[in-house]
Amino acid sequence: MMKHTIRFMVAAVLLCNVAFAQSVEDGRKLFYYEKYNSAKETLEKALAAKPDDVEAAYWLGQTLIELNDIAGAKKVYQTALQAKGSEPLLLVGMGHIELLEHKGNDARQRFETAISLTKGKDVDILNAVGRANVDAPDGDARYAIEKLKQATEVRRFKEPFVYINMGDAHRKLLDGGAAVTSYQNALSLDEKLAEAEYKIGKIYITQGQEQASIFLRHFEKAIALDPAYAPAYYDLYVYWYSRDVNKARDYFARYKANTDFTPSVEAEEISLVYASGDFEGAIAKADEKLQKDGEKASPKLYRVKAYAYEKLGDSVNALQNMELFFSKGDSSLFLPDNYVKMAQISAKFPDKLDQADAYFNKAIAMDTVLKNKIDYAKAASDMYKKIDNKARSADWLTKILTIDTAYGKTELFYAGWENFYGGQYQTADSVFNLYKQKYPDDIQGYYGGFRTKWTVDSTMEQGLPVEDATRFIEIAAADSVKNKSALMLAYGYLAGYNANILKEYERAIFYLDKMIALDPNNADAKNNRDILQRALDRPQPQTDSTKKNGATAKPSRK
């Protein structure tokens, strides 16, 4: 689940209720710091002390959602609604559940009812509606923005977390600029709000590692604003994990000190053993933890083992543990890199190449950074090249053209030729046609088309390559030294086609002369020219025997 928050309320309460109010507030603060297990425990105590408290029920439900206990959250809201009737905040909570259950119409009705009951003037209700629609995959981010903007128009508005949720909504719509503006608006209302600074960093991290100096600065600023803000420590740990294990270890220690110590955190700690290069030690520690915790153990331990086994060259155990990781873990644990690793391991088994492709596709679908998507496709192509599977390598280079519609000469060149050498001539010709359309004055599209069509029409009977060969020569002849070998091939083809298929000997000699001019020592070209010239010089009766006595020129594909 995505992490979003609603404001901390400082309400005036009777002295006898101070202890209880503080308990609910503590739970909400723990939620903000993503200490969900601690928040759950605190809010359960608050609700037990006062079963009719709407805020305690709402926040307990939200906490359970973050813990992926949707059934538990639903039960909390149903029980509270039975006791309190149509309480607006509880209606929003139940609408959140319905979005997670793919009941969009029912959820929208709940939200509108809650807004209507509060006359569209309750910032907390509008904010909760926004949060639900951002958090749930089926939620409507535009609807969320509409209601959050409505909240900002309420008199005496000063709630920074409305802008946090608005930023998250824009982020869901992949509008990074608007998201950053919203987070900055949150900071204008609370300059110490670490979450806003952190989430600005998260926007830049989606733009690729080229923005590292920017997102790292925002993460560091977040923990400077609030040294207890664990999410920023975690992202810094992740960044340095594969770059500097000592820095990663330091950030992880600070993350661990500011978060709930869960099986997942323990698994991350063991993964640092892997990152330090002790692969056997990582496997041993993971096995020890799995044996001790049983079903309560984090599925991340299987990922650690899989990566370690892969480093040790044990593909069988690597595959088995990755399969366990994906089967026992939920989607919140999966990263694009995990799918890539599973693809690479799968490809080591000849009967699992389709599975390898499927996992590369999952990585591409999951990552929002275009450059990363392209890199995954290139990695797939390179992987298949190493195992000499040219056809699959070509498929992935061709896929890049659909991933990045702003493809250029390089992408077209490699996709076209990889398909050619992989024997996928129809696709190769299609790619070279794209090249010709986009770069009509460049030789590569025509040369690739000429070679592909000649391979298909190897007997020359259809003359498929003639147009591309002719246009190639027109452009390439401007630099005959650079393009000598390719020109020799094209001249040779046209000489052979004109001599053998069209019986146009003079035209064939024209192309042979071009070859001799480029390569005066080319014996084949000279010999063929002589044969054709003798045929032309010899008187020919105007009968069908002319065809029977015709000369034959043999073009070379060398």
C-alpha positions as CSV (number, residue, x, y, z in Angstrom):
1,M,0.0,0.0,0.0
2,M,1.1,3.6,-0.6
3,K,1.8,5.7,2.4
4,H,-0.3,8.8,3.0
5,T,-1.3,10.7,6.0
6,I,-4.0,12.9,7.4
7,R,-3.3,15.7,9.9
8,F,-2.7,15.3,13.5
9,M,-5.5,17.0,15.4
10,V,-4.8,18.8,18.6
11,A,-8.3,18.9,20.1
12,A,-9.4,20.5,23.3
13,V,-10.4,17.7,25.7
14,L,-11.5,17.4,29.2
15,L,-8.8,16.6,31.7
16,C,-10.1,13.2,32.4
17,N,-9.8,12.3,28.7
18,V,-6.2,13.5,28.2
19,A,-4.7,10.1,28.6
20,F,-7.1,8.6,26.1
21,A,-6.6,11.4,23.6
22,Q,-2.9,11.1,23.8
23,S,-3.2,7.3,23.1
24,V,-5.1,8.0,19.8
25,E,-2.6,10.7,18.9
26,D,0.3,8.4,19.6
27,G,-1.2,5.8,17.3
28,R,-1.5,8.3,14.5
29,K,2.1,9.5,15.0
30,L,3.3,5.9,14.8
31,F,1.3,5.6,11.6
32,Y,3.0,8.6,10.2
33,Y,6.4,7.1,10.9
34,E,5.3,3.9,9.3
35,K,5.5,1.9,12.5
36,Y,2.4,0.1,11.7
37,N,2.7,-2.8,14.2
38,S,3.2,-0.3,17.0
39,A,0.4,1.8,15.7
40,K,-1.9,-1.2,15.6
41,E,-1.2,-2.1,19.2
42,T,-1.7,1.5,20.4
43,L,-4.9,2.1,18.5
44,E,-6.4,-1.3,19.5
45,K,-5.9,-0.2,23.2
46,A,-7.5,3.1,22.5
47,L,-10.5,1.5,20.8
48,A,-10.9,-1.0,23.6
49,A,-10.9,1.9,26.1
50,K,-13.5,3.8,24.2
51,P,-15.3,1.5,21.7
52,D,-17.4,4.3,20.2
53,D,-14.4,6.5,19.3
54,V,-14.6,7.2,15.6
55,E,-11.0,8.4,15.1
56,A,-9.6,5.4,16.9
57,A,-11.6,3.1,14.6
58,Y,-10.8,4.9,11.5
59,W,-7.0,5.0,12.1
60,L,-7.0,1.4,13.2
61,G,-8.6,0.4,10.0
62,Q,-6.1,2.5,8.0
63,T,-3.3,0.8,9.9
64,L,-4.6,-2.7,9.1
65,I,-4.8,-1.7,5.5
66,E,-1.1,-0.8,5.5
67,L,-0.4,-4.2,7.1
68,N,-2.4,-5.9,4.3
69,D,-5.1,-7.1,6.6
70,I,-8.0,-5.9,4.5
71,A,-10.4,-8.3,6.2
72,G,-9.4,-7.1,9.6
73,A,-9.9,-3.4,8.6
74,K,-13.3,-4.2,7.1
75,K,-14.4,-5.8,10.3
76,V,-13.3,-2.8,12.3
77,Y,-15.3,-0.4,10.1
78,Q,-18.4,-2.7,10.0
79,T,-18.4,-3.0,13.8
80,A,-18.0,0.8,14.2
81,L,-20.7,1.6,11.7
82,Q,-23.1,-0.7,13.4
83,A,-22.5,1.1,16.6
84,K,-22.3,4.7,15.3
85,G,-24.6,4.6,12.2
86,S,-23.7,6.8,9.2
87,E,-20.6,8.4,10.8
88,P,-18.9,10.3,7.9
89,L,-15.3,9.3,8.7
90,L,-16.3,5.6,9.0
91,L,-18.2,5.8,5.7
92,V,-15.0,7.0,4.1
93,G,-13.0,4.1,5.7
94,M,-15.5,1.6,4.4
95,G,-15.4,3.2,1.0
96,H,-11.6,2.7,1.1
97,I,-12.2,-1.0,1.7
98,E,-14.7,-1.2,-1.2
99,L,-12.1,0.3,-3.5
100,L,-9.7,-2.4,-2.5
101,E,-12.5,-4.9,-3.2
102,H,-13.0,-3.4,-6.7
103,K,-16.4,-2.0,-5.8
104,G,-15.9,1.4,-7.3
105,N,-19.5,2.5,-7.5
106,D,-20.3,1.5,-3.9
107,A,-17.2,3.3,-2.7
108,R,-18.1,6.5,-4.6
109,Q,-21.5,6.5,-3.0
110,R,-20.0,6.2,0.4
111,F,-17.6,9.1,-0.3
112,E,-20.4,11.3,-1.6
113,T,-22.6,10.5,1.3
114,A,-19.9,11.4,3.8
115,I,-19.2,14.7,2.0
116,S,-22.9,15.5,1.9
117,L,-23.4,14.8,5.6
118,T,-20.6,17.3,6.4
119,K,-21.8,19.8,3.7
120,G,-18.5,19.6,1.9
121,K,-16.8,21.7,4.6
122,D,-15.0,19.1,6.7
123,V,-11.3,19.1,5.8
124,D,-10.7,15.8,7.5
125,I,-13.4,14.1,5.5
126,L,-12.3,15.5,2.2
127,N,-8.7,14.6,3.0
128,A,-9.7,11.0,3.9
129,V,-11.6,10.7,0.6
130,G,-8.5,11.9,-1.2
131,R,-6.3,9.5,0.6
132,A,-8.5,6.5,-0.1
133,N,-8.6,7.2,-3.8
134,V,-4.8,7.6,-4.0
135,D,-4.0,4.6,-1.9
136,A,-6.3,2.0,-3.5
137,P,-5.2,0.8,-7.0
138,D,-8.8,1.3,-8.2
139,G,-9.0,4.7,-6.8
140,D,-9.7,7.8,-9.0
141,A,-6.7,10.2,-8.6
142,R,-8.5,13.0,-10.4
143,Y,-11.5,12.7,-8.1
144,A,-9.0,12.7,-5.2
145,I,-7.5,16.0,-6.5
146,E,-10.9,17.5,-6.9
147,K,-11.9,16.8,-3.3
148,L,-8.5,17.8,-1.9
149,K,-8.7,21.2,-3.7
150,Q,-12.1,21.6,-2.2
151,A,-10.6,21.1,1.2
152,T,-8.1,23.9,0.6
153,E,-11.0,26.3,-0.1
154,V,-12.5,25.7,3.4
155,R,-12.3,28.7,5.6
156,R,-9.1,28.9,7.8
157,F,-7.5,26.0,5.9
158,K,-4.0,25.3,7.2
159,E,-3.7,21.5,6.8
160,P,-0.3,20.4,5.2
161,F,-1.3,16.8,4.9
162,V,-4.0,17.7,2.4
163,Y,-1.2,18.8,0.1
164,I,0.7,15.6,0.8
165,N,-2.2,13.6,-0.4
166,M,-2.7,15.9,-3.4
167,G,1.0,15.4,-4.3
168,D,0.5,11.6,-4.1
169,A,-2.5,11.9,-6.3
170,H,-0.5,13.8,-8.9
171,R,2.2,11.3,-8.6
172,K,-0.3,8.5,-9.3
173,L,-1.1,10.3,-12.5
174,L,2.6,10.5,-13.3
175,D,2.6,14.3,-13.1
176,G,5.8,14.8,-11.2
177,G,5.8,18.6,-11.6
178,A,2.4,19.0,-10.0
179,A,3.3,16.5,-7.3
180,V,6.5,18.5,-6.3
181,T,4.4,21.7,-6.2
182,S,1.9,20.1,-3.8
183,Y,4.7,18.9,-1.5
184,Q,6.2,22.3,-1.5
185,N,2.9,23.8,-0.6
186,A,2.8,21.3,2.4
187,L,6.2,22.6,3.5
188,S,4.9,26.2,3.2
189,L,2.4,25.3,5.9
190,D,4.8,23.2,8.0
191,E,8.5,23.8,7.2
192,K,9.5,20.9,9.5
193,L,7.4,18.3,7.7
194,A,9.9,15.6,6.8
195,E,7.4,13.6,4.7
196,A,7.0,16.4,2.2
197,E,10.8,16.7,1.7
198,Y,11.1,13.0,1.4
199,K,8.4,12.7,-1.2
200,I,10.0,15.4,-3.3
201,G,13.0,13.1,-3.3
202,K,10.8,10.2,-4.4
203,I,9.7,12.1,-7.4
204,Y,13.2,12.6,-8.6
205,I,14.2,9.0,-8.0
206,T,11.6,8.0,-10.6
207,Q,13.5,10.0,-13.1
208,G,16.5,7.7,-13.0
209,Q,19.9,7.5,-11.3
210,E,21.0,10.7,-13.2
211,Q,19.0,12.6,-10.6
212,A,20.8,10.9,-7.6
213,S,22.4,14.1,-6.3
214,I,19.0,15.7,-6.1
215,F,17.0,12.9,-4.5
216,L,19.7,12.1,-2.1
217,R,19.8,15.7,-1.0
218,H,16.1,15.7,-0.3
219,F,16.3,12.4,1.7
220,E,19.1,13.9,3.8
221,K,17.1,17.0,4.3
222,A,14.1,15.0,5.4
223,I,16.1,13.3,8.2
224,A,17.7,16.6,9.2
225,L,14.1,18.0,9.6
226,D,13.1,14.9,11.6
227,P,15.8,12.4,12.7
228,A,13.0,9.9,13.6
229,Y,11.7,9.8,10.0
230,A,12.5,6.2,9.1
231,P,11.4,6.0,5.5
232,A,14.1,8.4,4.4
233,Y,16.8,6.2,6.1
234,Y,15.4,3.2,4.3
235,D,15.7,4.8,0.8
236,L,19.2,5.9,1.6
237,Y,20.1,2.4,2.7
238,V,18.6,1.0,-0.5
239,Y,20.5,3.4,-2.7
240,W,23.9,2.6,-1.1
241,Y,23.2,-1.1,-0.8
242,S,24.8,-2.0,-4.2
243,R,27.2,0.9,-4.2
244,D,28.9,1.2,-0.7
245,V,28.0,-1.5,1.8
246,N,29.5,0.4,4.7
247,K,27.2,3.4,4.0
248,A,24.3,1.1,3.5
249,R,25.0,-0.6,6.9
250,D,25.1,2.8,8.6
251,Y,21.8,4.0,7.1
252,F,20.2,0.6,7.9
253,A,21.3,0.9,11.5
254,R,19.5,4.3,11.8
255,Y,16.5,2.9,10.0
256,K,16.3,0.0,12.4
257,A,16.5,2.3,15.4
258,N,13.5,4.2,14.2
259,T,11.2,1.5,12.9
260,D,9.4,-1.5,14.3
261,F,11.7,-4.5,14.5
262,T,9.8,-7.0,12.3
263,P,10.8,-10.2,10.4
264,S,11.1,-8.0,7.3
265,V,13.7,-5.8,9.0
266,E,15.6,-8.9,10.2
267,A,15.6,-10.2,6.6
268,E,17.1,-6.8,5.4
269,E,19.8,-7.1,8.0
270,I,20.7,-10.6,6.7
271,S,20.8,-9.2,3.2
272,L,23.6,-7.0,4.2
273,V,25.7,-10.1,4.8
274,Y,25.0,-10.9,1.1
275,A,25.9,-7.3,0.1
276,S,29.2,-7.6,1.9
277,G,30.1,-10.6,-0.3
278,D,29.6,-13.4,2.2
279,F,27.2,-15.5,0.2
280,E,27.5,-18.7,2.1
281,G,27.1,-16.8,5.4
282,A,23.9,-15.1,4.1
283,I,22.4,-18.5,3.1
284,A,23.3,-19.9,6.6
285,K,21.8,-17.0,8.5
286,A,18.6,-17.0,6.3
287,D,18.2,-20.8,6.8
288,E,18.6,-20.3,10.6
289,K,15.9,-17.6,10.6
290,L,13.6,-19.6,8.4
291,Q,13.9,-22.6,10.7
292,K,13.3,-20.5,13.8
293,D,10.4,-18.4,12.6
294,G,8.7,-20.9,10.3
295,E,5.7,-19.4,8.5
296,K,6.2,-16.1,10.3
297,A,9.5,-15.6,8.6
298,S,9.8,-12.9,6.0
299,P,9.7,-14.1,2.4
300,K,12.6,-11.7,1.8
301,L,14.8,-14.4,3.2
302,Y,14.2,-16.6,0.2
303,R,15.2,-13.7,-2.0
304,V,18.5,-13.3,-0.1
305,K,19.2,-17.1,-0.5
306,A,18.3,-17.0,-4.2
307,Y,20.7,-14.1,-4.9
308,A,23.4,-15.8,-2.9
309,Y,23.0,-19.1,-4.6
310,E,23.1,-17.4,-8.0
311,K,26.4,-15.8,-7.1
312,L,27.7,-19.2,-6.1
313,G,26.7,-20.6,-9.5
314,D,23.9,-22.8,-8.1
315,S,21.1,-22.1,-10.5
316,V,18.8,-24.9,-9.3
317,N,18.7,-23.6,-5.7
318,A,18.6,-20.0,-6.9
319,L,15.5,-20.7,-9.0
320,Q,13.8,-22.7,-6.2
321,N,14.3,-19.9,-3.7
322,M,13.1,-17.2,-6.1
323,E,10.0,-19.2,-6.8
324,L,9.4,-19.4,-3.0
325,F,9.9,-15.7,-2.7
326,F,7.3,-14.9,-5.3
327,S,4.8,-17.5,-4.0
328,K,5.1,-16.5,-0.3
329,G,5.6,-12.8,-0.7
330,D,3.0,-10.2,-1.7
331,S,3.4,-7.6,-4.4
332,S,4.6,-4.9,-2.1
333,L,7.9,-6.8,-1.7
334,F,8.6,-7.2,-5.4
335,L,11.0,-4.9,-7.2
336,P,11.8,-4.7,-10.9
337,D,15.3,-6.0,-10.1
338,N,13.7,-9.1,-8.6
339,Y,11.9,-9.8,-11.8
340,V,15.1,-9.3,-13.8
341,K,17.0,-11.6,-11.6
342,M,14.3,-14.3,-11.9
343,A,14.4,-13.9,-15.7
344,Q,18.2,-14.3,-15.8
345,I,18.0,-17.4,-13.5
346,S,15.1,-18.9,-15.5
347,A,17.0,-18.5,-18.8
348,K,19.7,-20.9,-17.6
349,F,17.1,-23.7,-18.1
350,P,16.3,-24.3,-21.7
351,D,12.6,-25.2,-20.9
352,K,12.1,-21.9,-19.0
353,L,12.8,-19.3,-21.7
354,D,9.2,-18.2,-22.0
355,Q,9.2,-17.8,-18.2
356,A,12.3,-15.6,-18.5
357,D,10.5,-13.4,-21.1
358,A,7.5,-13.1,-18.8
359,Y,9.6,-11.9,-15.9
360,F,11.4,-9.3,-18.0
361,N,8.0,-8.0,-19.1
362,K,7.0,-7.8,-15.5
363,A,10.0,-5.7,-14.7
364,I,9.2,-3.4,-17.6
365,A,5.6,-3.0,-16.6
366,M,6.5,-2.2,-13.0
367,D,9.2,0.4,-13.5
368,T,8.0,3.9,-14.3
369,V,11.4,5.2,-15.6
370,L,11.6,5.0,-19.4
371,K,15.4,4.5,-19.4
372,N,15.1,1.6,-17.0
373,K,12.5,-0.1,-19.2
374,I,14.8,0.2,-22.1
375,D,17.7,-1.1,-20.1
376,Y,15.7,-4.2,-19.1
377,A,14.9,-4.9,-22.7
378,K,18.6,-4.5,-23.6
379,A,19.5,-6.8,-20.7
380,A,17.2,-9.4,-22.1
381,S,18.7,-9.1,-25.5
382,D,22.2,-9.3,-24.2
383,M,21.3,-12.4,-22.1
384,Y,20.0,-14.2,-25.2
385,K,23.0,-13.2,-27.2
386,K,25.2,-14.9,-24.6
387,I,23.3,-18.2,-25.1
388,D,23.4,-17.7,-28.9
389,N,19.6,-17.3,-29.2
390,K,19.5,-14.7,-31.9
391,A,15.8,-14.8,-32.5
392,R,14.9,-14.0,-28.9
393,S,17.6,-11.4,-28.7
394,A,16.1,-9.8,-31.8
395,D,12.6,-9.9,-30.3
396,W,13.8,-7.8,-27.3
397,L,15.6,-5.2,-29.5
398,T,12.4,-4.9,-31.5
399,K,10.4,-4.5,-28.4
400,I,12.5,-1.4,-27.5
401,L,10.9,0.3,-30.5
402,T,7.5,-0.1,-28.9
403,I,8.7,1.0,-25.4
404,D,10.4,4.1,-26.7
405,T,8.5,5.6,-29.6
406,A,11.3,8.3,-29.9
407,Y,13.7,5.6,-31.0
408,G,16.6,6.6,-33.2
409,K,19.1,5.2,-35.7
410,T,20.9,3.1,-33.2
411,E,17.8,1.3,-32.0
412,L,16.6,0.7,-35.6
413,F,20.0,-0.5,-36.7
414,Y,20.5,-3.1,-34.0
415,A,16.9,-4.3,-34.1
416,G,17.0,-4.7,-37.9
417,W,20.3,-6.6,-38.1
418,E,19.6,-8.8,-35.1
419,N,16.4,-9.9,-36.7
420,F,18.3,-10.4,-40.0
421,Y,21.0,-12.6,-38.4
422,G,18.2,-14.4,-36.3
423,G,16.5,-15.4,-39.5
424,Q,13.4,-13.3,-38.9
425,Y,13.5,-11.6,-42.3
426,Q,9.9,-10.2,-42.3
427,T,10.5,-8.4,-39.1
428,A,13.9,-7.3,-40.2
429,D,12.4,-5.8,-43.4
430,S,9.7,-4.0,-41.4
431,V,12.4,-2.5,-39.1
432,F,14.5,-1.3,-42.1
433,N,11.3,0.2,-43.6
434,L,10.9,2.2,-40.4
435,Y,14.5,3.3,-40.8
436,K,13.9,4.4,-44.4
437,Q,10.8,6.3,-43.4
438,K,12.4,8.1,-40.5
439,Y,15.8,8.7,-42.1
440,P,15.2,8.7,-45.9
441,D,18.7,10.1,-46.7
442,D,20.6,7.6,-44.6
443,I,22.1,4.5,-46.3
444,Q,21.5,2.0,-43.5
445,G,17.8,1.5,-44.0
446,Y,18.2,0.8,-47.7
447,Y,21.3,-1.4,-47.3
448,G,19.5,-3.5,-44.6
449,G,16.4,-3.7,-46.8
450,F,18.6,-4.7,-49.8
451,R,20.4,-7.5,-47.9
452,T,17.2,-8.8,-46.3
453,K,15.2,-8.9,-49.6
454,W,18.1,-10.6,-51.4
455,T,18.2,-13.3,-48.7
456,V,14.5,-13.9,-49.2
457,D,14.7,-13.7,-53.0
458,S,18.0,-15.6,-53.3
459,T,17.4,-16.7,-56.9
460,M,16.8,-13.0,-58.0
461,E,13.7,-14.1,-59.9
462,Q,11.4,-11.5,-58.2
463,G,13.9,-8.7,-58.1
464,L,12.8,-7.7,-54.6
465,P,16.1,-6.0,-53.6
466,V,16.4,-3.8,-56.8
467,E,14.7,-0.6,-55.4
468,D,16.7,-0.7,-52.1
469,A,20.0,-1.5,-53.8
470,T,19.5,1.3,-56.3
471,R,18.7,3.9,-53.7
472,F,21.5,2.7,-51.5
473,I,24.0,3.2,-54.3
474,E,22.7,6.7,-55.0
475,I,23.4,7.7,-51.4
476,A,26.5,5.6,-50.7
477,A,28.4,6.6,-53.8
478,A,29.0,10.0,-52.3
479,D,31.6,8.3,-50.1
480,S,32.7,5.4,-52.1
481,V,35.9,4.8,-50.0
482,K,33.9,4.5,-46.7
483,N,31.2,2.4,-48.3
484,K,33.3,0.4,-50.7
485,S,32.5,-3.2,-49.5
486,A,28.7,-2.5,-49.3
487,L,28.8,-0.8,-52.7
488,M,30.6,-3.8,-54.2
489,L,27.9,-6.0,-53.0
490,A,25.1,-3.8,-54.3
491,Y,26.8,-3.4,-57.7
492,G,27.4,-7.1,-57.9
493,Y,23.7,-7.9,-57.2
494,L,22.5,-5.5,-59.8
495,A,25.0,-6.7,-62.4
496,G,23.8,-10.3,-61.8
497,Y,20.1,-9.4,-61.8
498,N,20.4,-7.5,-65.1
499,A,22.5,-10.2,-66.8
500,N,20.8,-13.3,-65.6
501,I,17.1,-12.3,-65.1
502,L,16.6,-9.3,-67.4
503,K,19.3,-10.2,-70.0
504,E,20.2,-6.5,-70.0
505,Y,23.9,-7.1,-70.7
506,E,24.8,-3.5,-71.3
507,R,23.2,-2.5,-67.9
508,A,25.0,-5.4,-66.2
509,I,28.3,-4.2,-67.7
510,F,27.6,-0.7,-66.3
511,Y,27.5,-2.1,-62.8
512,L,30.5,-4.3,-63.4
513,D,32.4,-1.2,-64.5
514,K,31.5,0.4,-61.2
515,M,32.9,-2.5,-59.4
516,I,36.2,-2.4,-61.3
517,A,36.5,1.3,-60.7
518,L,36.2,0.7,-57.0
519,D,38.5,-2.4,-57.1
520,P,40.6,-2.6,-60.2
521,N,42.1,-5.9,-59.2
522,N,38.7,-7.7,-58.8
523,A,39.2,-10.7,-61.1
524,D,35.5,-11.9,-60.9
525,A,34.2,-8.5,-62.0
526,K,36.7,-8.4,-64.9
527,N,35.9,-11.9,-66.0
528,N,32.2,-11.4,-65.9
529,R,32.5,-8.2,-67.8
530,D,34.5,-9.9,-70.5
531,I,31.9,-12.7,-70.8
532,L,29.1,-10.2,-71.2
533,Q,31.0,-8.0,-73.6
534,R,31.8,-11.0,-75.9
535,A,28.1,-11.9,-75.8
536,L,27.3,-8.4,-76.9
537,D,29.9,-8.4,-79.6
538,R,28.9,-11.7,-81.1
539,P,26.2,-11.3,-83.8
540,Q,22.9,-12.7,-82.5
541,P,20.2,-14.0,-84.8
542,Q,16.7,-12.7,-83.9
543,T,15.5,-16.1,-82.8
544,D,14.8,-17.8,-79.5
545,S,18.3,-19.2,-79.6
546,T,19.5,-15.8,-78.4
547,K,18.2,-16.8,-75.0
548,K,19.8,-20.2,-75.1
549,N,23.2,-18.8,-75.9
550,G,23.1,-15.9,-73.4
551,A,25.9,-15.2,-71.0
552,T,25.6,-15.6,-67.3
553,A,27.2,-13.2,-64.7
554,K,27.7,-14.5,-61.2
555,P,27.2,-11.9,-58.5
556,S,29.2,-12.4,-55.4
557,R,27.7,-12.1,-51.9
558,K,31.2,-11.9,-50.4
